[in-house]
Amino acid sequence: MLPRFKAAAVHAAPVFLDCHATTEKAIAIMREAAKAGAQLIAFPETYIPAFPVWAALWAPIDNHDLFVRMAEQSVLADGPEVARICAEARALGVTVSIGVSERSPVSAGGLWNSNLLIGEQGDVLVHHRKLVPTFYEKLIWASGDGAGLKVADTKVGRVGCLICGENTNPLARYALMAQGEQVHISSWPPMWPTRRPSGGGNFNNVVANRIRASAHCFEAKVFGIVTAGFMDAAMRAFLLERDPAIVDVIDHTPRAASFFVDPTGEVLGDALQDDEGIAYAEIDLNRCIEPKQFHDVVGYYNRFDVFDVSVNRTRLTPATFHDDVRAAPSAESTPQTPPPDAVTGAH
């Protein structure tokens, strides 16, 4: 029998651009969800310290100070904020997925849009950096690599994660399917402005996210956890104080939703959009088996003699250094002392 468990999708706002306060809020949410019986808790995209929605609202020349603040409040993958989350996951005995804006250890302004999957023992099981920042996100984050395209074996099943627009990439999704994924976490921002209302309205991210989540769950025969950020009053006030002219864009852009999808592509459990909170769903992985009889794209419903997929999971680094380490003397260059019983000069 496969695992049955309760999952939590966190539909919450960060303490905007405050990594320490947001970490403490995340811990409080973890405790609340664990108390409610959740064994897998999923947070939104870059929950710590925030999603940089300003990159969609103003020209880059007007956002330099916000980039500096974002960099200051981004976190190291092995930093104290992540360590706090890991310790709490271990204390609660839960698996946690959380989005962070990751700071580079070798570049003060180098950032990645990252997601960490943390196991019940407090270990980081998967450290994924978004492969390609989407649209205006390129003004904030660098491209990631394939090192995080991994599925983790946890007590609640085999869990994989992709960030926002990566769920539009069929090859990234297939890479997780091919590793036996059973639960797919997709994390999203609180909103996605693309045009002014006078220009014909905004991109409907709620519909788009539902399509992408349902498509993956249907194709992979997995359960989906869709966890999106939330814009609270403090975030809205921060943006409008900077530029009141964006009020129509802010107030008419659809708010993202958090929900769950089953292996047939249908929505199940709780759903949240306009209210901050935690959504829950009961997940039974045994329901992943029967649909595989219809389509198993990593099994019988594929032609591995026709399609050949290769995934480079190398962690990229700025440089490879080869230090000049002097070699120890070789055996050939070291005088040998004959053993005591050696007979020399004999033929």
C-alpha positions in Angstrom: 0.0 0.0 0.0 1.2 3.5 -0.9 1.1 6.3 1.7 -2.0 8.2 2.7 -1.5 11.6 4.3 -2.8 15.1 4.8 -1.1 17.9 2.7 -1.1 21.7 3.4 -0.8 24.4 0.7 0.2 27.7 2.3 -1.6 30.6 0.9 0.1 33.4 2.8 1.9 36.7 2.5 5.5 37.1 3.7 6.5 39.9 6.0 7.3 41.9 2.9 11.1 42.1 2.3 12.0 41.0 5.8 13.7 37.6 5.7 14.0 37.2 9.5 10.4 38.1 10.3 9.1 36.0 7.3 11.1 33.0 8.6 9.4 33.3 12.0 6.0 33.5 10.3 6.9 30.4 8.2 7.7 28.5 11.4 4.4 29.6 13.0 2.5 28.4 9.9 4.4 25.1 9.9 3.3 24.6 13.5 -0.3 25.4 12.7 -0.3 23.0 9.8 1.4 20.2 11.7 -1.1 20.6 14.5 -3.9 20.2 12.0 -2.3 16.8 10.9 -0.4 17.9 7.8 2.7 15.8 7.0 3.6 17.7 3.8 3.6 21.5 4.0 4.2 23.6 0.8 5.0 27.3 0.7 4.7 29.6 -2.3 7.4 30.9 -4.7 10.1 32.9 -3.0 8.1 33.1 0.2 11.3 34.4 1.8 11.6 37.4 1.6 8.9 38.2 -1.1 8.1 38.0 -4.8 9.5 41.1 -6.7 6.3 42.1 -8.3 7.7 45.6 -8.8 9.7 44.4 -11.7 6.4 44.1 -13.6 5.2 47.6 -12.6 8.0 50.0 -13.2 11.0 50.5 -15.6 14.3 48.9 -14.4 15.8 52.4 -13.9 13.3 53.1 -11.2 13.9 49.8 -9.3 17.5 49.8 -8.4 16.9 50.5 -4.7 14.4 47.7 -4.5 16.9 45.3 -6.1 19.4 46.2 -3.5 16.8 45.6 -0.7 15.9 42.3 -2.3 19.5 41.2 -2.4 20.0 42.2 1.3 17.0 40.2 2.3 17.6 37.1 0.2 19.1 34.1 2.1 21.9 31.7 1.7 21.0 28.1 1.1 23.0 27.1 4.2 22.2 30.3 6.1 20.5 30.8 9.5 17.0 31.3 8.1 17.1 28.0 6.2 18.7 26.3 9.2 15.7 27.5 11.3 13.2 26.0 8.9 15.1 22.7 8.8 15.3 22.5 12.6 11.5 23.1 12.8 10.8 20.5 10.2 12.8 18.0 12.2 11.1 19.0 15.5 7.6 18.6 13.9 8.5 15.5 11.9 7.1 17.0 8.6 8.3 17.4 5.1 8.4 21.1 3.9 8.7 22.7 0.5 9.6 26.4 0.6 10.5 29.0 -2.0 13.4 31.4 -1.2 15.2 34.1 -3.0 18.7 32.6 -2.7 21.8 34.8 -2.4 25.0 33.7 -4.0 27.9 33.0 -1.6 30.4 34.6 -4.1 28.4 37.5 -5.5 26.7 40.2 -3.4 24.1 40.8 -6.1 23.8 37.3 -7.5 20.4 35.8 -6.8 18.4 32.7 -7.7 14.7 31.9 -7.5 15.1 28.7 -5.5 13.0 26.0 -3.9 14.1 23.8 -1.0 12.5 20.4 -0.2 13.3 19.6 3.4 12.7 16.1 4.9 11.3 15.1 8.2 14.9 14.7 9.6 15.6 18.4 8.8 17.8 17.6 5.8 17.6 19.5 2.5 16.6 16.7 0.1 16.3 18.8 -3.1 17.8 22.3 -3.7 16.4 23.5 -7.0 17.2 26.8 -8.7 14.6 27.9 -11.3 16.0 27.0 -14.7 14.9 30.2 -16.5 13.5 33.3 -14.7 10.3 34.2 -16.5 9.8 37.5 -18.3 10.6 40.4 -16.0 12.0 38.1 -13.3 15.2 38.2 -15.4 15.8 41.7 -13.9 16.2 40.0 -10.5 17.3 36.4 -10.8 20.0 34.5 -12.7 19.3 31.3 -14.5 19.6 28.1 -12.4 20.8 24.7 -13.5 19.6 21.1 -13.6 21.0 20.0 -10.3 17.6 20.4 -8.6 15.6 18.4 -11.1 15.3 15.6 -8.6 12.5 13.7 -7.0 12.9 12.9 -3.3 11.8 9.7 -1.6 10.0 10.8 1.6 7.7 9.2 4.1 4.7 10.6 2.2 5.9 9.4 -1.2 8.1 10.5 -4.0 7.9 14.4 -4.2 9.0 16.7 -6.9 8.8 20.5 -7.2 8.9 23.0 -10.0 8.7 26.8 -9.7 6.0 28.9 -11.5 6.6 29.0 -15.3 8.7 25.9 -15.2 5.4 24.0 -15.0 5.0 25.1 -18.7 8.2 23.3 -19.7 7.4 19.7 -20.8 10.9 18.5 -20.5 11.4 19.8 -17.0 8.1 18.1 -16.0 9.1 14.9 -17.8 12.4 14.8 -15.9 10.5 14.5 -12.7 8.0 12.0 -14.1 10.9 9.8 -15.2 12.0 9.6 -11.6 8.7 8.1 -10.3 7.2 11.3 -9.0 3.9 10.8 -7.1 3.3 14.3 -5.6 4.1 17.4 -7.6 4.4 20.8 -5.9 4.1 23.9 -8.1 4.8 27.2 -6.4 3.5 30.6 -7.7 3.6 34.4 -7.0 0.6 36.2 -5.5 -0.1 38.0 -8.8 1.3 38.3 -12.3 0.6 41.7 -13.9 1.1 41.8 -17.7 -0.9 44.8 -19.0 -3.0 47.7 -17.8 -6.7 47.1 -17.6 -7.3 49.7 -20.3 -5.2 47.6 -22.6 -7.7 44.7 -22.5 -7.1 43.2 -19.0 -4.5 41.1 -17.4 -3.2 37.6 -18.0 -5.5 35.3 -16.0 -2.9 33.4 -13.9 -5.6 31.5 -12.0 -6.9 29.8 -15.2 -3.3 29.3 -16.5 -2.1 27.7 -13.3 -5.1 25.4 -13.1 -4.5 24.3 -16.7 -0.8 23.6 -16.1 -1.3 21.8 -12.8 -4.1 19.7 -14.2 -2.1 18.8 -17.3 0.9 17.6 -15.3 -1.2 15.6 -12.9 -3.2 14.0 -15.7 0.0 13.2 -17.7 2.1 12.0 -14.8 -0.8 10.4 -12.8 0.3 12.2 -9.7 -1.3 14.5 -7.1 -0.6 18.2 -7.4 -0.2 20.8 -4.7 -0.5 24.3 -6.1 0.7 26.9 -3.6 0.6 30.6 -4.4 1.6 33.7 -2.6 -0.9 36.2 -1.1 -0.8 40.0 -1.4 -1.8 41.4 2.0 -2.6 45.0 2.9 1.0 45.8 3.9 2.3 44.7 0.5 -0.4 46.6 -1.4 0.3 49.8 0.7 4.0 49.5 0.1 3.5 49.4 -3.7 0.9 52.2 -3.8 2.9 54.5 -1.6 5.7 54.2 -4.1 3.4 55.0 -7.1 -0.4 55.5 -6.6 -0.8 55.4 -10.4 -0.6 51.6 -10.4 -3.7 51.1 -8.3 -5.8 49.9 -11.3 -3.1 47.3 -12.3 -2.8 46.1 -8.7 -6.5 45.9 -8.0 -7.5 44.4 -11.4 -4.8 41.7 -11.7 -6.3 38.4 -10.7 -5.1 37.1 -7.3 -3.4 33.7 -7.5 -5.1 30.6 -6.0 -3.8 27.7 -3.9 -5.5 24.3 -4.4 -5.0 20.6 -5.0 -5.3 18.3 -8.1 -5.8 14.6 -8.2 -4.2 12.1 -10.8 -7.2 12.6 -13.2 -6.7 16.4 -13.3 -9.7 17.2 -11.0 -9.5 19.6 -8.1 -9.9 18.2 -4.6 -9.7 19.5 -1.0 -9.6 23.1 0.0 -9.0 26.1 -2.2 -7.9 29.6 -1.3 -7.7 32.8 -3.3 -8.9 36.0 -1.7 -8.2 35.1 1.9 -4.9 34.3 3.6 -4.7 30.9 5.2 -3.7 27.2 4.8 -5.5 24.9 2.4 -5.7 21.1 3.2 -6.4 17.9 1.3 -6.3 14.2 2.1 -4.1 12.4 -0.4 -4.1 8.7 -1.1 -1.3 7.8 -3.4 -3.0 4.5 -4.2 -5.2 6.5 -6.6 -2.1 7.0 -8.8 -2.1 3.4 -9.9 -5.3 2.8 -11.9 -4.9 5.8 -14.3 -1.4 4.4 -15.2 -3.3 1.7 -17.1 -4.7 4.4 -19.5 -1.5 6.3 -20.1 1.9 5.7 -18.5 4.3 8.1 -20.3 7.3 6.8 -18.4 6.2 3.2 -18.9 4.3 1.4 -21.6 2.9 4.5 -23.2 6.2 5.7 -24.6 8.7 4.7 -27.2 12.1 4.8 -25.7 13.6 3.6 -29.0 12.2 6.7 -30.6 12.7 9.3 -27.9 15.9 9.8 -26.0 15.9 12.3 -23.2 19.1 13.4 -21.4 19.2 15.7 -18.4 22.3 17.4 -17.2 22.1 17.7 -13.4 25.5 19.3 -12.9 25.6 22.1 -10.3 27.1 25.1 -12.2 29.7 27.2 -10.5 31.5 30.5 -11.6 34.9 28.8 -12.0 36.9 25.6 -11.4 40.2 26.2 -9.6 43.1 23.9 -10.0 45.6 24.7 -7.2 49.3 23.9 -7.6 49.7 21.1 -5.1 53.3 19.8 -5.1 53.3 16.0 -5.6 54.8 13.8 -3.0 58.1 12.1 -4.1 57.4 9.0 -6.1 58.7 5.6 -5.3 61.1 5.7 -8.2 62.8 8.9 -6.9 63.1 7.7 -3.3 66.2 5.7 -2.3 65.1 2.2 -1.3 66.7 0.6 1.8 67.1 -3.2 1.2 65.4 -5.4 3.8 67.7 -6.9 6.5 67.8 -10.3 4.9 68.5 -9.1 1.4 71.5 -10.7 -0.3 73.3 -8.1 -2.4 75.9 -8.8 -5.1 74.7 -12.4 -5.6 74.1 -13.7 -9.1 
